[in-house]
Amino acid sequence: MTELLKLSGLTRQYPGVRANDDVSFSIGAGQVHALLGENGAGKSTLVKMIYGLEKPDAGSMQLRGTPYAPNNPQAARASGVAMVFQHFSLFEALNVAENVALGMENPPKMHALAQSIREVSDAYGLPLDPDRIVGDLSAGERQRVEIIRCLLQDPKLLIMDEPTSVLTPQEVEILFKTLRKLQSEGTSILYISHKLEEIRALCDGATILRLGKVVGECDPKVTTARDMAEMMVGQILHVPSREGGETGDVLLDVQGLDFAPANPFGTRLKNVSLSLRAGEVLGIGGVAGNGQDELLSVLSGEAKTSKGAISYCGQDISGLGPNARRKIGLLAAPEERLGHAAAPNMSLTENAVLTGNIRKKLSKNNFVNWKKTEAFARDIIAKFDVRTPGPDSAARSLSGGNLQKFVIGREVLQDPTVLVVNQPTWGVDASAAAAIRQSLLDLAAKGAGVIVISQDLDELMEISDHFAALNEGKLTAPRVAKGLTVDEIGMMMGGAHDLEEVAP
């Protein structure tokens, strides 16, 4: 296989940490190559150097046999390197063509660009209307905008960071067909994902990073997902297990819920009903942007419903705010960890008191007991293996995965009766994800009710007793999770409400 990109001894040092340490590997022309590693393993820093967002302190790169050292993303794109980021950089108020134009150095006239978008999107099986407003697009369609923007640059290397985290199973298959077509045309793809079965289905080779160093390479098609995960973490991976499984009385009952968000691009909840029993894990799937954030905000008390009722242990709590709900045992952890779940510039100790004050009794007469609060923060750090110098560290200084462990740990250690979490393992490596899932299962085993809202279907099938799906603000009837097929799940996520209902 002809070599497209060669990395030799790439090293990048930040104050107090060596993000990449003598990293060397190569990507062949027309190869789909996976880059694997835990949170903090150095994947992001490495692709930033390849894409011109960071400069290496040592080492070199070669692209098609010639020295390659981009000073910025524009230089990388000019050399044939494109990147689709995990977080989309799109303006919701603009249409597709206008967003594509913003990502181009010298965009053509809008009419010609719109025609190019139609031709490329049709050729690669990613139908897209250049005149549609981005705010009206699904998450999968928004990803298409980012991909089409890259394809219009005729890339030789396409970097994709967690590309399937917002897609239905059917959309994942469409994406894979597109990537295989690109591969057949000679385009190389550097693929970053925590979904190891996807890696096995798509990738020809894989490089594994741990603590900034290359610790191994493998052929994903013959290496098991478990073996790859254990290479990533350097230890035996424990699969989450559950004791018991018996459910009790209804803890949370929601009937006929309607909610219109203030955000014009938010999703209206329409006649949402669900019941959650003691000891039950209810998994709620759906593509991003179908009402997940709105559902959590209504259940947590951050937002008030315009219609419907929420009952907790037989008590109507529709009018209670977040603090009142926390006091009686209904806790929540939102998807947006930095800014919503945690205050970026505040220390972990200060963030511990933000939601733990009431149930952990961290203050008296309106004065915070900082010694007790710090002990709570240290308990979270220890029990959830949060990699940080200590509780005085600012939330923003943690990697995304470590902050996620802190946020989930903070809620779990308050012993909620009902816990609602949105994307509990988003952006978290295999080992940390297994630990978080185990903590949710342990909570349910002690008699709590847990609602897990997630776009990770493998996660939901692993831990859920019942599964429901959100589509355009409507919730399907819950079905027993065990035995559900991928096609059935995809249909539910696509809005099919007439499948056989199985009562919880």
KEDRENVEX-980662 format. One record per residue (C-alpha): residue in three letters; x, y, z. Coordinates in steps of 0.2 Angstrom, whole numbers, plus 5000, padded with zeros to 4 digits. Layout:
ALAXYZ...
***
This chain:
MET500050005000THR500750174995GLU501050285010LEU500050445011LEU500450525028LYS501950485038LEU502250545056SER503950535064GLY504350565082LEU502950695084THR503050775102ARG501950905109GLN502250975127TYR501051085137PRO501451155155GLY501450995166VAL500950875153ARG501750795137ALA500150765126ASN501150675113ASP502750585116ASP503750525101VAL502250475090SER502650385074PHE501450295062SER500950305044ILE499250305034GLY499150225017ALA498350295002GLY496550245002GLN496650175019VAL495350195033HIS496450205048ALA495850215066LEU496650325080LEU496150255097GLY496450295115GLU495750345132ASN495250525135GLY496850625138ALA497850495127GLY498350625115LYS497250595100SER496550775099THR498250855100LEU498950745087VAL497550775074LYS497750965078MET499550955073ILE499050865057TYR497750995053GLY498851145057LEU498051195073GLU499551155084LYS501451145080PRO502450995086ASP503951035098ALA504850895089GLY504650775075SER504150785057MET502750745045GLN502750695027LEU501350705015ARG501450604999GLY503350595002THR503650775004PRO503950875020TYR502250935028ALA502151065041PRO500551165040ASN500551335049ASN498651335050PRO497051245044GLN497051345027ALA498751275023ALA498251095028ARG496651115017ALA497751175003SER498851025004GLY497350905003VAL496950875022ALA495150905028MET494350875045VAL492550855051PHE492550905069GLN491450815083HIS490650985087PHE489851065071SER490351235067LEU488751295058PHE487751455059GLU485951395062ALA485151555054LEU486051535038ASN485651405024VAL486651255019ALA487551345004GLU487951495015ASN488751385028VAL489751295015ALA490451455008LEU491051515025GLY492151365026MET492951395009GLU494451515006ASN493751564988PRO491951514987PRO491151524970LYS489551624967MET488151554977HIS487151484962ALA488651384956LEU489051334974ALA487251274976GLN487351164960SER489051094966ILE488251044983ARG486850954974GLU488050864963VAL489250804976SER487850764989ASP486950654976ALA488650574970TYR489050524988GLY487350464994LEU487150615005PRO485650714999LEU485650895004ASP484651044999PRO485751194998ASP484351315001ARG483751235018ILE484051335034VAL485351245045GLY484251275060ASP482951165052LEU484051015049SER484250855059ALA485950815067GLY486250695053GLU485950825040ARG487050945048GLN488450825048ARG488150805029VAL488450995028GLU490150975036ILE490650825025ILE490050905009ARG491051065014CYS492650945015LEU492250844999LEU492151004989GLN493951034993ASP494350864985PRO495350805000LYS496750665000LEU496550645019LEU494950665028ILE495050665047MET493350615056ASP493150645075GLU491750545083PRO490750555067THR489250435071SER488850505089VAL487350595082LEU486650475069THR485350335069PRO485950165064GLN485250195046GLU486150355045VAL487750265051GLU487550145036ILE487350285024LEU488950375031PHE489950205030LYS489450185011THR490050365008LEU491650335017ARG491950165007LYS491650254991LEU492950394996GLN494150255000SER493850164983GLU494250324975GLY495950334984THR495450454998SER496250405015ILE495250425031LEU495950445049TYR494450395060ILE494250435078SER492950345088HIS492550265105LYS491350145096LEU492449995093GLU491249885084GLU491150025071ILE493050025070ARG493049845067ALA491749855053LEU492550005044CYS494450025047ASP495949935039GLY497149975052ALA497250055070THR498550145080ILE498250145099LEU498850295110ARG499050285129LEU499650435139GLY500350515123LYS501350365117VAL500950235103VAL500750075113GLY500149965098GLU499449945081CYS498249815075ASP497049755061PRO495349795068LYS494549665057VAL495349525066THR495549605083THR494149605095ALA493349755102ARG493749705120ASP495649675115MET495749845108ALA494949925123GLU496149835134MET497549895124MET496950075126VAL496750065145GLY498249945148GLN497249835160ILE495849705159LEU494149785155HIS492749745167VAL491049735158PRO489649815168SER488549685177ARG486849695186GLU486249615201GLY484349575204GLY483349665190GLU481749665200THR480749835199GLY479549905212ASP478250045213VAL478150185201LEU479350325206LEU479050455192ASP477550465182VAL477350595167GLN475750615158GLY475350715142LEU476850835144ASP476950975132PHE478351105132ALA478751245120PRO480651305122ALA481151485122ASN482551445110PRO481851465092PHE482951315086GLY482351205101THR481151055100ARG479451065106LEU478950915117LYS477250845112ASN476150735123VAL477550645131SER477150515144LEU478250395153SER478250295170LEU479850245179ARG479850115193ALA481050085207GLY482549985201GLU482250015183VAL483350095170LEU482350175156GLY483450205141ILE482850345129GLY483650355112GLY483550475098VAL484650575086ALA485250745094GLY484050885093ASN482450785095GLY481950855112GLN483250775123ASP483850935131GLU482050995133LEU481450835141LEU482850845154SER482551025158VAL480750985161LEU481050835172SER482350925182GLY481251075185GLU482351205176ALA480851225164LYS478951225167THR477751135156SER476351215148LYS475251055149GLY475350895157ALA475850825174ILE477350755183SER477050645198TYR478550595210CYS478150455222GLY476250505221GLN476550685223ASP476250815210ILE477850905207SER477451005191GLY477651165200LEU479251135209GLY480951205204PRO482651115203ASN483151145221ALA481451075228ARG481550925217ARG483350895222LYS482850905240ILE481550765238GLY482750655228LEU482550695210LEU484250735202ALA484850765185ALA486450785175PRO486350875158GLU487250845142GLU488251005142ARG489550975155LEU490551135153GLY489351285156HIS487751195161ALA488351045173ALA489851135179ALA490451315180PRO492151325169ASN493151445180MET492551375197SER493551245206LEU492951065208THR492551105226GLU491551245221ASN490651145208ALA490251015221VAL489251135231LEU488251195216THR487151045216GLY487750945232ASN487351085244ILE485551025248ARG485650835250LYS487450835257LYS487050975269LEU488651075264SER488051245271LYS487251305287ASN486451475290ASN486951515272PHE488751495275VAL489651355265ASN490651225275TRP492151225264LYS493051085273LYS491550975271THR491251025253GLU493150985249ALA492950815257PHE491450785246ALA492450835230ARG493850725235ASP492650585237ILE491950605220ILE493750615213ALA494250455222LYS492750355218PHE492550405200ASP494450405196VAL494450585190ARG496150625184THR496550795191PRO497850875202GLY496550905216PRO494950985221ASP495651155218SER495751125200ALA494651235189ALA493251125180ARG493851195163SER495651125166LEU494950945165SER494850845149GLY493050815144GLY492950635150ASN493650675167LEU492450815169GLN491050705164LYS491550575177PHE491550715190VAL489850775185ILE489050605185GLY489950555201ARG489350715210GLU487550665207VAL487650475210LEU488550505227GLN487050605233ASP485950445233PRO484550505222THR482850415222VAL482750465203LEU484150515192VAL483950585175VAL485550585164ASN485850645147GLN487350575137PRO488150505153THR489750435143TRP489850565129GLY491650585124VAL492250455138ASP493450315134ALA492950135136SER493650105154ALA492750265161ALA491150225151ALA491050055159ALA491350135176ILE489950265174ARG488750135167GLN489150015182SER488750165194LEU487050185186LEU486650005187ASP487249995205LEU486050145209ALA484650055201ALA485049895210LYS484849995227GLY483050035222ALA483250205213GLY482450235196VAL483650295182ILE483250375165VAL484750375153ILE484550485138SER485850435126GLN486350435107ASP487450285111LEU486350135106ASP487550005112GLU487550095129LEU485650095130MET485549905125GLU486849865138ILE486049945153SER484149975150ASP482749875155HIS481549965144PHE481950075128ALA480950225121ALA481450345107LEU481250535105ASN480850595088GLU480350775084GLY479750795102LYS478750635103LEU479150485114THR478750315108ALA477950185120PRO479350095130ARG479749925124VAL480749785133ALA482549825128LYS483149645128GLY482949565110LEU482649735101THR483349725084VAL484449865076ASP483049895063GLU481649905076ILE482750035086GLY483050135070MET481250135066MET480750195083MET482150335082GLY481450375065GLY479650415072ALA478750245071HIS477450245085ASP476450095079LEU477649955084GLU476949825096GLU476949905113VAL477649815128ALA477149885144PRO478449925158
***
